[in-house]
Amino acid sequence: MKILITNDDGINGRGLHELAQVARKFGEVKIFAPDRERSACSHAMTLRDPLRVAEVDYHQLKAFAVNGFPVDCVNVGLTIGYPDGCDLILSGINAGPNLGFDITYSGTVAGAMEGAINGIRSIALSLAVFVQEAPPHWETASRWLTENFEKLVNSPIEDLTFLNVNVPSIAYEELRGTRVAEMGKRVYVDRVERRDDPWGRPYYWQGGSVVMSADQPRTDVQAVNEGFVAITPLSLNWTAANLANEVARHNEWQLELG
């Protein structure tokens, strides 16, 4: 099996190392990752600057640092690493959750999304660390992935779909199981904070605190909060089919859906 790995935490990210060590047990691994952290870059792509690629020493694996985003890494990797294509693209393991609306911002998810666009089975993986000061349980993510790797790779898949996996950052013995769940809601408050620099000039820092309702049944948010690994199949077909029917019917327009 030919496996291409990327992430958005950068070539030195701990999760990338953990993912590579698991993946190499199941096939040939080549790594193409950003040369720096690219968190929250979403599906950004470099178009007006040259992409530089540097081979790096990485635990006896073929690995390259790219001065771009995860999407760039996937496309460069498919160009020079696997010009004849690969069997699997893995993105992660992200240091933090990618739940609910996070997927719209996540470079980790975008790496898997780009794989799906290229017609390749793709999986985004994240370690759901909620408390910044708490030690991340990388061993939990690695062990779960090792035990479930072949299940993920052999799961049913459709064109333009991919899997988003979130592993709770708890001791492996505390995991309660695995749930396939729909995307929940994960929203932020106080998104932009005004601050002053030492000269009294205002600037703005974007981030905010996460607010998650505990009442989100059948979602990835609830699954992870209850100690389950959450797997959410995602589709690149964003068409709201039910709404399309209503819009066409309401306005007496022609409906064209596959």
C-alpha positions in Angstrom: 0.0 0.0 0.0 1.3 3.4 -1.0 0.6 6.0 1.7 1.0 9.8 1.6 1.0 11.7 4.9 0.6 15.4 5.6 -0.6 17.6 8.4 -1.1 21.2 9.4 1.1 21.3 12.5 4.2 21.2 10.4 7.0 18.7 9.7 8.1 18.7 13.4 4.6 18.0 14.8 4.4 15.2 17.3 1.2 13.9 15.7 2.9 13.5 12.4 5.5 11.3 13.9 2.9 9.2 15.7 0.9 8.8 12.5 4.0 7.9 10.4 5.1 5.2 12.9 1.7 3.5 12.7 1.3 3.9 8.9 4.7 2.4 8.1 3.5 -0.9 9.6 0.9 -1.2 6.8 2.7 0.1 3.7 5.2 2.4 2.0 5.1 5.9 3.6 6.1 9.2 2.1 5.6 12.4 4.0 5.0 15.9 2.6 4.3 18.3 5.4 4.4 22.1 5.8 7.7 23.5 6.9 6.0 25.4 9.7 2.6 25.3 11.6 -0.3 26.0 9.3 -3.2 25.5 11.7 -6.6 27.0 10.7 -5.5 27.5 7.1 -8.5 25.6 5.8 -8.3 24.7 2.1 -5.8 27.4 1.2 -3.6 26.8 -1.8 -0.4 28.6 -2.9 -0.9 30.1 -6.4 1.2 33.3 -6.6 4.4 32.2 -4.9 6.8 29.4 -5.7 6.7 26.2 -3.7 10.0 25.0 -2.3 10.5 21.4 -1.3 13.3 20.2 0.9 14.0 16.6 1.8 14.5 16.1 5.5 15.9 13.4 7.7 12.9 11.6 9.2 13.3 8.3 11.0 14.4 6.5 7.8 11.3 7.6 6.0 11.1 9.6 2.8 10.0 13.0 4.1 9.8 16.5 2.6 9.1 19.9 4.1 7.1 22.2 1.8 6.8 26.0 2.3 3.0 25.8 1.7 -0.2 24.6 3.1 -1.5 21.0 3.5 -3.3 21.2 0.1 0.0 22.2 -1.5 1.7 19.3 0.3 -0.8 16.8 -1.1 -0.5 18.1 -4.6 3.3 18.3 -4.5 3.4 14.9 -2.9 1.3 13.4 -5.7 3.5 15.1 -8.3 7.0 14.1 -7.1 6.4 11.5 -4.5 3.7 9.3 -6.1 3.5 10.5 -9.7 1.6 7.3 -10.5 -0.8 7.8 -7.6 -1.1 6.3 -4.2 -3.7 4.2 -2.3 -4.2 6.3 0.8 -3.8 9.8 2.1 -3.6 10.4 5.8 -3.7 13.9 7.4 -2.7 14.5 11.0 -2.6 13.5 13.8 -3.7 17.0 14.7 -2.9 18.4 18.1 -6.4 19.3 19.0 -10.0 18.5 18.0 -11.5 19.0 14.6 -15.2 18.7 15.6 -18.3 20.3 14.2 -17.6 23.6 12.4 -13.9 23.2 13.1 -13.7 21.2 9.9 -14.3 24.4 7.8 -11.2 26.0 9.3 -8.9 23.0 9.6 -5.9 22.5 7.5 -5.8 18.9 8.7 -9.2 18.2 7.3 -8.3 20.1 4.1 -5.4 17.7 3.5 -7.8 14.8 3.5 -10.3 16.8 1.4 -7.7 17.4 -1.3 -7.0 13.7 -1.3 -10.7 13.0 -1.9 -10.7 15.6 -4.7 -7.9 13.6 -6.3 -10.0 10.4 -6.1 -7.9 8.9 -3.3 -9.2 7.3 -0.1 -8.4 9.9 2.6 -8.6 10.2 6.3 -8.1 13.2 8.7 -7.1 12.3 12.2 -7.1 14.5 15.3 -6.3 14.1 19.0 -9.1 15.9 20.9 -7.2 17.8 23.6 -9.5 20.2 25.3 -7.4 21.4 28.2 -4.3 23.2 27.0 -2.2 22.4 30.1 -3.2 18.7 30.1 -0.6 16.3 28.7 -1.8 14.9 25.3 -2.4 11.2 25.2 -0.6 10.4 21.9 -0.3 6.8 22.9 -4.1 6.5 22.9 -4.4 7.8 19.3 -1.5 5.6 18.2 -2.8 2.5 19.8 -6.4 3.0 18.6 -5.2 3.7 15.0 -3.0 0.6 15.0 -5.9 -1.6 16.1 -8.3 0.0 13.6 -6.1 0.9 10.7 -7.3 -1.9 8.4 -11.0 -1.3 9.3 -10.6 2.4 8.3 -8.8 1.5 5.1 -11.4 -1.1 4.2 -14.5 0.8 5.1 -17.1 1.6 2.4 -16.4 4.9 0.6 -18.0 6.9 -2.1 -16.6 9.3 -4.6 -15.8 12.7 -3.1 -16.1 11.5 0.4 -13.5 11.0 3.2 -13.4 10.2 6.9 -12.8 12.6 9.8 -11.6 10.9 13.0 -11.3 12.4 16.5 -9.7 10.5 19.3 -10.4 11.7 22.8 -7.2 12.7 24.7 -7.7 10.2 27.5 -5.9 7.1 28.7 -6.5 4.2 26.3 -8.2 2.2 29.0 -10.8 4.9 29.4 -11.9 4.8 25.8 -15.5 3.6 25.7 -15.6 2.6 22.1 -16.0 4.0 18.6 -19.0 5.8 17.1 -19.8 6.8 13.6 -21.5 10.2 14.1 -22.7 13.2 12.2 -21.0 16.6 12.4 -22.0 18.6 15.4 -21.7 22.2 16.3 -18.6 23.7 17.8 -18.8 27.5 18.0 -16.7 30.3 19.4 -17.5 33.4 21.4 -15.4 36.6 21.7 -13.8 35.7 18.4 -11.9 39.0 18.1 -10.2 40.6 21.1 -9.0 44.2 21.0 -5.6 44.9 22.5 -3.1 47.7 22.7 0.6 47.6 21.8 3.2 49.3 24.1 2.7 52.5 22.2 -1.1 52.5 22.7 -2.0 51.5 19.2 -4.9 49.1 18.9 -4.6 45.7 17.3 -6.8 42.7 17.2 -6.2 39.0 18.2 -8.6 36.4 16.7 -9.3 33.2 18.6 -12.1 33.0 21.1 -13.4 30.5 23.6 -15.2 27.3 22.5 -18.8 27.0 23.5 -20.3 23.5 23.0 -23.8 22.5 24.0 -23.8 19.2 25.9 -27.1 18.4 24.2 -25.9 17.3 20.8 -27.1 13.7 20.4 -25.6 11.5 17.7 -22.8 14.0 16.9 -19.1 13.9 16.9 -19.1 16.5 19.7 -21.2 14.3 22.0 -19.2 11.1 21.1 -15.9 12.6 22.1 -17.3 14.3 25.2 -18.5 10.9 26.3 -15.2 9.2 25.7 -15.8 7.6 22.3 -13.6 7.9 19.2 -15.8 9.8 16.7 -15.7 9.0 13.0 -17.6 11.3 10.7 -17.9 10.6 6.9 -17.8 13.9 5.1 -18.9 14.7 1.5 -17.6 17.3 -0.9 -21.0 17.5 -2.4 -22.3 20.5 -0.4 -25.6 20.7 -2.3 -28.5 21.0 0.0 -30.8 18.7 -2.0 -34.0 19.2 0.1 -33.6 23.0 -0.1 -32.9 22.9 -3.8 -36.2 21.1 -4.3 -38.0 23.7 -2.2 -36.3 26.6 -4.0 -37.2 25.2 -7.4 -40.8 24.4 -6.4 -41.4 27.8 -4.7 -40.2 29.8 -7.7 -41.4 27.4 -10.4 -37.8 27.0 -11.6 -36.4 23.9 -13.3 -34.6 21.5 -10.9 -31.4 19.9 -12.0 -30.1 17.4 -9.5 -28.2 14.1 -10.1 
